[in-house]
């Protein structure tokens, strides 16, 4: 939120949204460090945001490998 301030009286105006966002996408609280910061010049505000990835496609194939251990032993014999 943001509010204007009267420089003479110091009174604050009505609060208004500083910017619009979906609250569940932003991570203000994270561990071990906060998920937000203010730029040194006070002109920008940084916050981590969750990026929603598209869903994975459904599994349509399963490969079953039989006797894989025998093939492994043939290709990479044990050394002592």
N, C-alpha and C positions, 0 to 999 in steps of 0.2 A: 504494500500500500504506500501511497505518497500523499502528502498534504502540503499546501502552501503555508508560508509563515509570514505574518506581518512583521517587517523589520523594526517598526517602532514599538509595537506592544509585545511582540514575541508570540502572539496568539496564533494558533494553528487553524487552518481552514478545514473544511470537510475532507475526510480521507477518500481517496479514489484508487482504483487499481493502477499499479505502476505498469504492469503488462499482463497480458492474458496468457494462460497456459492451462494444461490439464495437470492438476495437482499430483495425480498418481504417476505421471511421467517424470517428475523432478525428484531428485534425491538430496534434500537439504541436510538430512541427518545420515551420516555414514560413519563407519568405524574403520580405522582409528582416527581419521581426520574428518572435519566437516566437509560436506559436499558443495560448499558455496564459498565465494570470496568477492570482495569489492576491489576494483582496479585502484592502483595508487592515486590516479587523478580523480577518483570518485565519479567518473562518468559512465562506468560500466559495472555490471553486476554479473558474476559468473556462477553458474550452478550446473551440476552434473545432470544429465538427462538420460532416461532409459530409452533405448532405441528398440522399437518393436520389430522383430524379424518376421518375415512371412512364414506361415506354417510349413513344415517339411512335407514333401509328398508322401503318400502312403507307401508302405513296403509292398511291392508286388512280386518280389522274387527272393528266394532263399537258396544259397549255394551250400551244399553239403559236400565236404571233402572227406573221403574215406582213406584210411591207411596213410595219413599225412606224416605220421611219425616215422614210418619206414622210409618214405621219400626224403625226409629231413636227414635221417641218419646216413643215407646214401650220398646226399649232396654236401653234408657237413659232418664228416666223421669225427668222433671224439678224439682228442689228442691228449696225451699225458706227458 
